[in-house]
Amino acid sequence: MYEAAPYPDLGADLKDAKRAFGPILRHLPADLSSVRFLDAGCGTGHLLVGTAKAYPDWTCHGIDLSEASLSVARQLAARHGVEVTIARGSYSEPLPFDTSEFDLISAQGTIHHAADPVDALTRLGGALAPHGILSMHLYGWRLDQRKFEIKEMLSMLEPDLFEHEKRFELYRQLRAFERRWTLRRLAGISPLDVYIHLKHALRNMRRRRRGVAWSPPWTESYDHIDGPWIDHFCHPCERAYEVGDVKALVDASGFEIVEMRTQGREDLRWLPPQWRDAYSKLPDGRRYRLMELLSPSEQSFNVVLRKRR
């Protein structure tokens, strides 16, 4: 699929590595002179190259299955004058790099596409230094449930995931029909819903204007077939998670959670004061789940992991 529709393209801005990794570097030893970094499933390289540019003293490696995506990544590295080591292959197999252990591994939007997520995460754990950390992004079920429902409906009417034009026409018809009901739905929308929607819409507008490399959400109104639309509605292998699923994946892969950065993150604003004593006595997994249930916004997961000690 990514051979036919790699994205973002060469003209998109690099991803902000300082924002992605700056807040979590405190989990690494303070005396590291340089960080050995691996972008597992690096795609077109916008995070990999952005990292090499933001942290020039790091040694940066990327691996991906798609040669079309890696071709963009190589051009991107040359355009920005950075040195990165890129290989085509699967991180579910022995890594084709001289470096045997990495201090920081990034797995952004890739584990949830693996045929066997536990095996994929376990193998990445084998490439992580004992003191290292892994930053993982996963789809959140509470955020993406409707996307998976739409995808299931499209597959009922057109099962071939590569019939993009037929599936897009079905998608377009559904979205047009749903828009007719918008006014009827408005009566049930809360002020908080409006605030969250406007906040996300403004953020996405700024991203488009600046050319920032990011995948538009499935909730966008797509008016033509492109890489992000194909990724959302024609991907052959993907899943979404709730806190319990994330905890089970992490436990089965030999990791432990260091920090929940989005969905499941502790935010005591949403906890009734009378609950705080009982909340403090819950094990970590229960606290993450309670925060997921209390949060007024649905999000994907950004989780910092380390190997179980």
N, C-alpha and C positions, 0 to 999 in steps of 0.2 A: 504494500500500500504506500509506504513512504518512498519507494523508488519512483512511483508515479506522481506523488504529490508531496515533495519535501517542503517544509516551511519552518521558521520564517525564511524569507529570501535574503539575498546578499545585501540588499539595500536597507534592511531593518537595523535599528540601533542595537548595540550590544546590551546584554542584560547587566543589571547593576550588581556586581559581585560583592561590593562592600555592604550593600543592603542585605544580600542573601546570606552572607557568611560572617560579616562583622560581629553581629550579636552573639554568635555561637562559638567564636574562637576562644572565648574564656574557658571552654571545656577542654581545650588542648593544653599540654604542658607549656608553661610560660617560657621555658628555656629552649624551645625549638628554634634553631637558626633558620630553617627553611621548612616549608610544608610541602609534602609530596601529595599532590591532589589528583584524584581520578573523577572524571565526569562519566558515569556509567549510563549509557544511552544518551550520548552527547548530541545526537541529531545534527542540525546545521551549525552547531558550535557557538551559538550566541552567548551562552553562559560560559563555556570553556574559554573562548577567546577573551570575553569580558573579565574572567578571573585572571588570566595570564597578564592582561593589561593592568588590572587593578593591583595585582600582587606580583610584581616582576621578579621577586626573589624566590617564588614558588616554582617547582617543577610540575608542569601541568600535562595530564594525559587524558585522552578521550577515546571511547570505544562505542561503536554503533553498528547495527546490522545493515544499514542502508548506505550503499555506495553513493547514491545521488545526494543524500544529506551530507556525507563526508566531503564530497567534492565542494559543496558550498563552504563547509568548515575550513577546508584548506585555503580557499580563496579569501575567506574572511581573515584568517591568521596572517596571510601575506599582506592584505590591505592594511591591517593595523600594525604590522611589523613586530609580531610576537612569535615566540618559539613555543610550539606545542607538539606533543607526540600523539599522533592519531592512528588508530588501527580499526580495520573492519573486522567484526567478529561478535561473538556472544560472550557476555560476562558470566554466563552459565557454564562456561568452559574455562580452562586455564588461560589467564590473561597473557597476551603476547607482548609483554613489556619487560625490560630489564629490571625495573623496580618490582620487588616481590611484595612489599608492604606499603600501604598508603596511610598518611596521617588523617586525611579528610577524603571521604568518598561522598559524592553527590549522586543521588538517584532520584531525579526529578521527573515525575510523570512516566515512570518506566516499569516499576515493580508491578503495578496493577495491570500491565499488558503482558506480563510473563505467563507462559503456559503453566508453570509451577512456581508461584510467588515464594513459597517457603524455600524451595531449592535455590531460586535466584538470590534471595536475601542471604541465605546460608553461605553461598559461594562468595558473595561480596564480603561477608564476614571473614572468610579465609584470606582475603586480600587486605584486611584492615590491621594496622599495627596494634599491639596490645593497648597502647594509650590513645588510639585513634577514635574518631567519631564519624558517624554516617548521618547525613542529612537526607531525609526521604520525604517525598511528596506523594500522596495517594488521593484518588478521588474520594469524596465524601458522599455517602448514600443520601444523607439528608439534603445535600446541595443538588445532587445530580439525578435524583430518583426520576423526575419527569423526563429527563433526557433519555434514560434507559427505557422508559415506557414508550416514548415516541419511536425510538429505534426498534423496539419489539413490534410496534404496529407497522412500521415500514417493512420489516422483515416478514410479517404475515402476508402482506400484499405483493412484495417483491423480495424473495429470499436471497437473491444473488447480490452480495455486498458490492460487487464490482459493476453492477448496473447503475452507475451513479446518476445518469440522467433520469431514469425511471423513478429511482428513489427520491431524487430531488423534486421531481414534479409532484409526487405524493406528499412530500414535506411541505412544498409551497401551498398545496391545496389545503392541507391541515392548518397551517399558520393563518391563511386567509380566512378560513372558517372560524378559527378561534378569535381573531380580531373583532369579528362581528359581535362577540359576546363580552367585549371588554367593558362597555358601559354598565352592563348588568353586574359584572364582578366588582366594580368600583365601590359599591355599597358595603362590601365586606372587607375592604382594605383599611388597615389601621394607619394612623399617622407615622408610627415607627416603620411600617412597610414602605410608605412613601419616602421617608428619609433615607432608608437603606437603598432603595431603588435609585433615587436621585444621586446619592453618593457614588454608587457603582457606575452610573451612567456618565457622570462628570469625569470620573477617573478614566474610564474607557475612551472618552472623547479626547482627553489630554494625551493618552497613549497614542491614539491614531494621529493626532496633530504632530506629535514628536517623532512618529515612526518607531515607537518602542516595540521590540520583539516580544510578542506575547500572543498566546492563543486566545482569540475572542471567545467568550463563553458561549455555551450552546444556546443560551437565551437570546443571543443576537438575532436580528431578523436578516438572514442571509438572502441576498438577491441574485447570487450566482454560485456555481460550484467552485469551491477552492479547497486548499489543503485543510484548513481548520474545520470546514463543514464535513469533509470526508472523514476526518479524524473523529469528529463527534458522532456521526450517524452511520458510518460504514466500517468502523473498525472491527476486525474479525476476532479480537481477543482483548477483553477488558472487563473489569469488575470495579465495584465501588464498596466502600467500607463504612462501618460504624465503629465506635470505640472498641467494642468487644472483639470485632474482627481484627482490628489493628493490634490489640494486645495479644490475641492468639497467634497472629503472624509473627510478631516480635519474639514471643516466648518460644515458638517452635523453631525459630531460626538461630537461637543462641544469643540473642541480644537482650538488652534492657533499655527502657525508656529513660533518657536523661531529661528531656524537655518536650512538652507539647506546645507548639508555637501558635497554632491557629485553633482548629476544632479541638475541643477538650481542654484548652488552656484554662488555668485557674483565673477566674475573674469574679471576685467576691461581690461585685455590684449586683449580680444576678441571684445571689444566695440570700434568702430571708435570714435576718440576724439570729432568729431563734434556732436556725438549723446549724449554726456554725460549730457548736461544740460536737454535735453528732457527725458533722462533715469531717472534722479534724481527725476523727477516729477511724474513718474509712480507709481501706487499703488504696494504693494509688489508682488501680484500675477502676474502682468504684467512684473515686473522686473525678477522674477524667470523664467517666460516663455521665455523672450527675451534671458536670459542667456542659457537656454536649446537649443534654436534655433541657437545661435551663437557658442556654444561650439564645438570644432573640434572632441571631443570624445563622444561616446555614453556610458552612465553609468546607473546603477540602482540608486534608490533613498535611501539616508540615511537622515532622517529628525528628528530633535529634536522638540518635541511638549510640550505644557503645556495646562492646561484647560483654556478655554476662561474666561477672567476676566471682 
